[in-house]
Amino acid sequence: MAAGTLSHPAWQWAATPREQPIFTTRAHVFQIDPSTKKNWVPASKQAVTVSYFYDVTRNSYRIISVDGAKVIINSTITPNMTFTKTSQKFGQWADSRANTVFGLGFSSEQQLTKFAEKFQEVKEAARLARDKSQEKTETSSNHSQASSVNGTDDEKASHVGPADTHLKSENDKLKIALTQSAANVKKWEVELQTLRESNARLTAALQESAASVEQWKRQFSLCREENDRLRNKIDELEEQCSEINREKERNTQLKQRIEELESEVREKETELNDLRKQSEIIPQLMSECEYVSEKLEAAERDNQNLEGKVRSLKTDIEESKYRQRHLKVELKSFLEVLDAKIDGLHDFRRGLSKLGADS
């Protein structure tokens, strides 16, 4: 993220007017737990702005972050500080002046890399600024000591002869060299002590980081176990939901079946009511049936009588047919006789006719 001017009111007192932001990003801020020196404690509820500031007057650098009206990071960068990446998106550094360890959680590995590169760049600039300041201090000290020595030697030179001038000059050079050597020894001792302190802080930070990594591993293992348990629980709940859905389908089918049965029951009740109404006229029907049965029996008796009469009539009919056939035969014989007689009459008439004609 590019550097820019911040407009939040809290920056007005977190960063002085002579300081300017040179790099700005966003991250979740953590601090090491002061009681355990192992666990991380969130310093912000969400991702906040984290910026590098450069003080032109003091030639110094600070990391500043504000959450609302609260300054949660105010760390002056020194050459002894080290920014350590503990994961792909998390980094930390120890601040001995603030007596704490700051941790930053980024949303991407690229943001963490840019912040770490800027930290190394600012750290190198702070080291160069410290070296220049020490060189200026040593030069000023050497000039003061040399002026003091030269003043004393000049006073002595007024009382010594020309033969000792060369020895005094060499002595002055040796004194200056000795002074510079003593200053360098002090400088080296300071740097050695600084390196020892830095090494001790780095060792402590490394141990804390290792302990933090182990704790994170344990927490990750617990979270993974919890995740597996929750997944199993989700699978069980999904199976229960499937069973509930199947049960709902069965209940729907049962409801439909119940409705059908209720409809059939209503139809049967209607039929039963009809039958009950019909049962009220059953005695009348029974009496009518008895009356009809009596009539039927009488009819059967009449039928039997009629059958006897029919048989008698059939006998009479057969006899009548026989008589008719006999009569037909007799009638035929009679007709034949009649025809013969008629023919004879015709013949007799013709004979009469002829007799009449002859007479």
C-alpha positions in Angstrom: 0.0 0.0 0.0 1.4 3.4 -0.9 2.3 6.0 1.7 -0.2 8.7 2.3 -1.3 11.5 4.7 -3.7 10.2 7.5 -6.7 12.3 8.4 -7.7 10.5 11.7 -7.7 13.0 14.6 -5.7 10.7 16.9 -2.7 10.9 14.5 -2.3 14.6 15.4 -1.0 13.7 18.8 0.5 10.2 18.0 2.7 11.7 15.3 4.3 15.1 15.7 4.1 17.7 12.9 7.7 17.2 12.0 7.0 13.5 11.2 5.7 12.4 7.8 4.3 9.0 6.9 6.5 7.2 4.4 4.6 3.8 4.2 1.1 2.8 5.2 -0.7 -0.6 5.2 -3.5 -2.4 7.1 -3.1 -5.3 9.5 -4.5 -6.9 12.7 -2.4 -5.8 15.6 -1.4 -8.1 18.5 0.8 -7.8 21.6 2.5 -10.5 23.6 0.8 -11.3 26.9 2.9 -9.6 29.6 2.0 -12.2 32.2 2.8 -15.3 30.2 5.1 -13.9 27.5 3.7 -16.6 25.2 0.1 -15.9 24.2 -0.8 -13.2 21.7 -3.4 -10.6 22.9 -5.4 -8.8 20.1 -4.8 -5.0 20.3 -7.4 -4.2 17.7 -10.8 -5.7 17.0 -10.3 -5.4 13.2 -7.6 -4.5 10.7 -6.3 -1.0 11.4 -3.8 1.3 9.6 -0.1 0.8 10.4 2.4 3.4 9.2 6.1 4.2 9.2 6.9 7.8 10.2 10.1 9.7 9.6 11.2 12.5 12.0 13.3 14.9 9.9 14.6 16.9 12.9 15.7 13.8 15.0 16.5 11.7 11.9 14.5 8.8 13.5 11.8 6.4 12.4 8.7 5.2 14.2 5.9 2.7 13.6 2.5 4.1 14.7 -0.9 2.6 14.7 -4.2 4.0 16.1 -7.5 2.2 16.8 -10.1 4.9 17.2 -8.6 7.3 19.8 -6.2 4.7 21.2 -2.6 4.5 20.1 -1.8 0.7 20.0 1.6 0.9 18.4 4.3 3.6 19.1 7.6 1.9 18.4 10.8 3.8 17.6 12.9 1.7 15.2 16.5 1.0 16.3 19.3 -0.8 14.4 19.1 -3.6 16.9 15.5 -4.5 16.1 14.6 -7.5 13.9 11.3 -8.2 12.1 10.7 -11.9 12.0 8.2 -13.7 9.7 6.6 -16.5 11.7 4.1 -17.6 9.0 3.0 -16.7 5.5 0.8 -13.8 6.8 2.2 -13.0 10.3 5.3 -11.2 11.5 6.6 -9.8 14.8 9.3 -7.6 16.3 10.5 -6.9 19.9 10.6 -3.3 21.3 12.8 -3.2 24.4 11.8 0.4 25.2 8.1 -0.5 25.2 9.0 -3.8 26.9 6.7 -5.8 24.6 6.6 -7.7 21.4 4.3 -6.5 18.6 2.7 -8.9 16.1 0.9 -8.0 12.8 -1.5 -10.3 10.9 -1.8 -9.4 7.2 -4.5 -10.4 4.7 -1.9 -11.6 2.2 1.7 -12.7 2.0 2.5 -9.9 -0.4 1.6 -7.2 2.2 3.7 -9.0 4.8 6.7 -9.1 2.4 6.4 -5.3 1.6 6.2 -4.5 5.4 9.2 -6.6 6.2 11.3 -5.1 3.3 10.3 -1.6 4.5 11.3 -2.5 8.1 14.7 -3.7 6.9 15.1 -0.5 4.9 14.2 1.8 7.8 16.4 -0.2 10.2 19.4 0.3 7.9 18.6 4.0 7.7 18.5 4.2 11.5 21.8 2.4 11.7 23.4 4.9 9.3 21.9 7.8 11.2 23.4 6.4 14.5 26.8 5.9 13.0 26.9 9.4 11.6 25.9 10.8 15.0 28.6 8.8 16.8 31.2 10.0 14.3 30.2 13.6 14.9 30.4 13.1 18.7 33.9 11.4 18.5 35.2 14.1 16.2 34.1 16.9 18.5 35.6 15.0 21.5 39.0 14.5 19.8 39.2 18.2 18.8 38.5 19.3 22.4 41.2 16.9 23.8 43.7 17.9 21.1 43.2 21.6 21.9 43.7 21.0 25.6 46.9 19.0 25.0 48.3 21.6 22.5 47.7 24.4 25.0 49.7 22.7 27.7 52.6 21.8 25.3 52.8 25.4 24.1 53.3 26.6 27.6 56.1 24.1 28.2 57.6 24.9 24.8 58.4 28.4 26.0 60.7 26.8 28.7 62.4 24.1 26.7 65.0 24.2 24.0 64.8 23.6 20.3 66.2 20.1 20.7 63.1 18.8 22.4 60.7 20.2 19.8 60.7 17.0 17.7 60.2 14.7 20.7 57.3 16.9 21.8 55.7 16.7 18.4 56.0 12.9 18.3 54.6 12.8 21.8 51.7 14.8 20.7 51.0 12.5 17.8 51.2 9.5 20.2 48.8 11.1 22.6 46.3 11.9 19.8 46.6 8.3 18.5 46.1 7.0 22.1 43.0 9.2 22.5 41.5 7.9 19.3 42.3 4.3 20.2 40.6 4.8 23.6 37.6 6.3 21.9 37.5 3.4 19.4 37.7 0.9 22.3 34.8 2.6 24.0 32.9 2.6 20.8 33.6 -1.1 20.2 32.6 -1.8 23.8 29.3 0.1 23.4 28.7 -1.8 20.1 29.6 -5.1 21.8 27.2 -4.4 24.7 24.5 -3.4 22.2 25.1 -6.5 20.2 24.9 -8.6 23.4 21.7 -6.9 24.5 20.3 -7.3 21.0 21.3 -11.0 21.0 19.7 -11.5 24.4 16.5 -9.8 23.2 16.5 -11.8 19.9 17.1 -15.0 21.9 14.2 -14.2 24.2 12.0 -13.3 21.2 13.0 -16.4 19.5 12.2 -18.5 22.5 8.9 -16.7 22.8 8.2 -17.2 19.1 9.1 -20.9 19.4 6.7 -21.2 22.4 4.1 -19.2 20.5 4.5 -21.5 17.5 4.1 -24.5 19.7 1.0 -23.0 21.3 -0.3 -22.2 17.8 0.4 -25.7 16.7 -1.5 -27.0 19.7 -4.3 -24.6 19.1 -4.3 -25.6 15.4 -4.5 -29.3 16.4 -7.4 -28.5 18.8 -9.1 -26.5 16.1 -8.6 -29.2 13.5 -10.0 -31.8 16.0 -12.9 -29.4 16.7 -13.4 -28.9 13.0 -13.5 -32.7 12.4 -15.9 -33.1 15.2 -18.1 -30.3 13.8 -17.9 -31.9 10.4 -19.0 -35.2 11.8 -21.8 -33.4 13.7 -22.8 -31.6 10.5 -22.9 -35.0 8.7 -25.1 -36.4 11.5 -27.3 -33.4 11.3 -27.6 -33.7 7.5 -28.5 -37.3 8.0 -31.0 -36.4 10.6 -32.4 -33.7 8.2 -32.6 -36.3 5.5 -34.4 -38.6 7.9 -36.7 -35.8 8.9 -37.4 -35.0 5.2 -38.2 -38.7 4.6 -40.4 -38.7 7.7 -42.2 -35.5 6.4 -42.8 -37.3 3.1 -44.2 -40.3 5.0 -46.3 -38.0 7.1 -47.6 -36.2 4.0 -48.5 -39.6 2.5 -50.2 -40.6 5.7 -52.1 -37.4 5.8 -53.3 -38.0 2.3 -54.2 -41.6 3.2 -56.1 -40.3 6.3 -58.0 -37.8 4.2 -58.9 -40.6 1.7 -60.0 -42.8 4.6 -62.0 -39.9 6.2 -63.7 -39.4 2.8 -64.4 -43.1 2.6 -65.7 -43.0 6.2 -68.0 -40.1 5.4 -69.3 -42.1 2.4 -69.8 -45.2 4.5 -71.6 -43.1 7.1 -73.9 -41.7 4.4 -74.5 -45.3 3.2 -75.1 -46.3 6.8 -77.6 -43.5 7.3 -79.3 -44.6 4.1 -79.4 -48.2 5.3 -80.7 -47.0 8.7 -83.5 -45.1 6.8 -84.2 -48.2 4.8 -84.2 -50.4 7.9 -87.1 -48.3 9.2 -89.3 -49.6 6.3 -88.0 -53.2 6.6 -91.1 -54.3 8.7 -93.4 -52.9 6.1 -91.3 -54.6 3.4 -91.5 -57.8 5.3 -95.2 -57.6 5.6 -95.4 -56.8 1.9 -93.1 -59.7 1.2 -95.3 -62.0 3.2 -98.4 -60.7 1.3 -96.5 -61.2 -1.9 -95.4 -64.7 -0.8 -99.0 -65.6 -0.1 -100.0 -64.2 -3.5 -97.2 -66.1 -5.0 -98.3 -69.3 -3.4 -101.9 -68.7 -4.6 -100.5 -67.9 -8.0 -98.5 -71.1 -7.9 -101.6 -73.0 -7.0 -103.6 -71.3 -9.8 -100.7 -72.0 -12.0 -100.8 -75.7 -11.2 -104.6 -75.7 -11.8 -104.0 -73.9 -15.0 -101.3 -76.4 -16.0 -103.8 -79.2 -15.3 -106.3 -77.3 -17.5 -103.7 -76.7 -20.1 -102.8 -80.4 -20.1 -106.6 -81.2 -20.4 -106.9 -78.6 -23.2 -103.9 -80.1 -24.9 -105.6 -83.5 -24.8 -108.8 -82.0 -26.1 -106.8 -80.2 -28.8 -105.2 -83.5 -29.8 -108.5 -85.2 -29.9 -109.9 -82.2 -31.8 -107.0 -82.4 -34.3 -107.6 -86.1 -34.7 -111.3 -85.5 -35.3 -110.4 -82.7 -37.7 -108.1 -85.0 -39.6 -110.8 -87.6 -39.6 -113.4 -85.1 -40.7 -111.0 -83.9 -43.4 -110.7 -87.4 -44.7 -114.5 -87.8 -44.6 -115.0 -84.4 -46.1 -112.5 -85.2 -48.9 -114.4 -88.4 -49.6 -117.6 -86.5 -49.5 -116.3 -83.9 -51.9 -115.1 -86.6 -54.2 -118.5 -88.1 -54.1 -120.1 -84.7 -54.5 -117.8 -84.0 -57.4 -118.8 -87.2 -59.0 -122.4 -86.4 -58.5 -121.9 -82.9 -59.8 -120.2 -84.3 -62.9 -123.1 -86.7 -63.3 -125.5 -83.8 -63.0 -123.6 -81.9 -65.6 -123.8 -84.8 -67.8 -127.5 -85.2 -67.1 -128.0 -81.5 -67.8 -126.2 -81.7 -71.1 -128.3 -84.7 -71.9 -131.4 -82.7 -71.1 -130.2 -79.9 -73.1 -129.7 -82.1 -76.1 -133.1 -83.6 -75.6 -134.6 -80.2 -75.5 -132.8 -79.2 -78.6 -133.8 -82.3 -80.4 -137.5 -81.9 -79.5 
